Amino acid sequence: MEKTRYAVWFLGTVALAIAVLAAFNALAGAYILNHPAGGSVQTLSGFERALKPIWLEQIQPRLVLVGSSRVRDGFDPALIDPALETRSFNYGVSSMTPYEARRLVQDALAHSSVQQVVVALDAFTGNGGPGEALPSFDETRLAVTPAGDPTPRRPLWLFTTRYLSGGAVGMNALGAWSLAQLKAGQNAADRPDIFTAYSHMTQAVMQKDLSYRSRRTMRIGDGAARELSTMLAAACHARARMALFFPPDNMAIIARYRQSDNAGFDAFKRIARGAVARHNAHCSNKVALFDFMAPNALTRETLRNGSSPDYVDLVHFRPPAGLWLLQQMGIAAN
Amino acid sequence: MPFNSYPYFVFLAVAVLGFRLLEKGAPIGRRVFLLLASYAFYAWWRADFLLLLCGSTLVNYGIGREIERRRARQQDRRALLIAGLAFNLGLIAIFKYDTLLVGTANDLLGVGLPVPHFFLPLAISFFTFEQISYLVDADAGKAHNYSLLDYALFVAYFPHLIAGPIVRHDDLIPQFRSARAAKDDDLATGLTLFTIGLAKKSLIADNLAPFADAIFNAAGRGTHLGPTDSWLGTLFFAFQIYFDFSAYSDMALGSSVMLGIRLPVNFHSPYKSASIIEFWRRWHISLSAFLRDYLYVKLGGNRRGRGRRYLNLFITMLLGGLWHGANWTFMLWGGLHGLYLAINHAFRRATKGRTAPAALRMPLHVASVALTFSATTLAWIVFRSPDLSSARNVIGGLFGGGHSAIVSFSPLAAATLLLLSFIVWLMPNSMELMWRYRPALPSPYAGQSVTPARRLSWQPTRLNAAVYGLICIVAVLALSNLKPFIYFQF
């Protein structure tokens, strides 16, 4: 075979594949964003780190919810937006590290459309420190650098991520397929087999969770505490308001946290409260703090007829419970 | 501009196209084009440091040419050579070692000097060493009246500029001057080699990095690592740096081959080495050859007795370690390798003339490879750790020091390690796959020639074009997570 023809075949294969993938991402992305239940795709677990910064840019929301899988599962824009007459965005990603949490909040605050940012504080637990993130997290997609400066050449990175990244292919495929399974008039709550954020905790799930999370603690390391303070500092002069909350883990699992590391659990809350108090003492943009990781109507819930109305498992609350939380926090129509 | 980024793909396509369009009718024009492209490549990172690169090039060229002239007239040129070396070492000391030098002086002498924090210019270690070799060679009569254009292109030639290979002027400049047009083979070979490197980087090295980072960062924070964390962190980093540097070398060579220019082989399956001596003939070959020729030999090499030889080896590796960065961990890493090399040479001397029975040769070879890998991996701990106490922490964890559980030894982790071991020890490397088309200049070390791959040997067939094209796409899709090469920081 002639060598020039090798290059032609090689480059042809690459060009064809790129064209197909870019077209797929463009079409699937448009389908998700324009689907009536498209917001529910934000509750899916997949390649959310890759595509959510792009969606944030495209949706230009007023309300942004940041946190780990608790947030990702628990807040469905398709449910929240009509109820609170707002445009919300679920910026939850699984196993979010403290650094990622701070950076995603910085990203949200940098968007002029954003009026309120709500952050679940469990993302600031553990020992993660500056720069620690999971593999698919990429700083170049965020609006600002860690120091708060605009990210250089960001439009280029957003473009390549949106059309040419494996993460986009995966998330678009998952989202489009999930939405395509909904029949006319159905929403995500009708298909908990696909949109698992809407599934109900059963006795078996509860027992499995208690066993799986038997040694789980809820403590904040030095690095995580620093990231929390850095995040608050970013909010000091931001236009958007910020609310933090201790997520409503079920009392059964809170008992395990206390059993495994009672002092660590108390210290977590104390350090977070202290950071917020210090912030509010010297910043005009006050931060609200809500503690749902305590006995309340939600966390004391028990199974009814072997099924939980509000939980997927002991730490993941369902989107209707997420809406209730926002109402408790006073997040109302803007 | 990192090789593993979309802007570089576009840049490379433009550079190759422009170079090929110019190559037939305008031999000087194509060199000018390549020089401007190389400067644009460097300026993409920070345009202001382009002045430093150009200034360093001009000063070294001026000194080198004057040395050549004085040599031709048989005049004394020692002062000029010393001035040139001082200029280069001063530059690197100011930008790279300022914090370490002043900080150490403050610690030892308590003088309280303000610690400067200069921004480290990209590639300074590489272009400085290359120019030192030019000055030394000019003094030895090995440089040949290069034009400023050729010299500047030798320094700035983009495929090697950022992280090597550390090239010699006589490797590259004759190729720039050659009127030879890049062959059609070259485009096909370069594309394939570049793809192999890209796949190693984005599919392997970048996916190992987060796990190794999490464990070494935890060690840096003072977490007492448990054995699982320490072993997995250490092994993941050993494989990460292997694939990262291998990927970089393939992509550098591949980029250059597309332009019809061969760079020296820089990476040749180092974990297949059966001794530390062999390891350094396979790992960062251009650096070890530079250190041998311009430091070890100048220190006296093996000409002044056994003890002095071992001392020279130790000093050479110590400074080679320090070349990697302004941190005592790099120096300790180099010192460890210096010690390994001295032990290795002493062992060779003690066992000279002895041969193992035929039945034992294979098991002994396997044991030697395993021992070499263990020794280099142990040294990688020091190399990767942010400070010495972190390194102690990781090493302590190997022997059951702590109780952390950052990662678990899952079936996936076991399968990953097995797959990586298979690739590293049982697969042919890229040079062996591509041997028919000689994608690199040969190794400067005797006995390190490329063994042709019996199977999987690359041929420019239509099937291979499609297969490597698809591998390229998979690797490109994984690029959503941009990670610089480890050697970019040096």
Interface residues (C-beta under 8 A of the other chain):
Chain A: M1 E2 K3 T4 R5 Y6 A7 V8 W9 F10 L11 G12 T13 V14 A17 I18 L21 A50 N127 G129 G131 E132 A133 L134 P135 S136 F137 D138 T140 R153 L156 W157 T160 T161 L164 S165 G166 G167 A168 V169 G221 D222 G223
Chain B: Y6 P7 K183 D184 D185 L187 A188 L191 T192 D206 N207 A209 P210 D213 A214 N217 A218 R221 T223 P460 T461 R462 N464 A465 A466 Y468 G469 L470 C472 I473 V474 V476 L477 A478 L479 S480 N481 L482
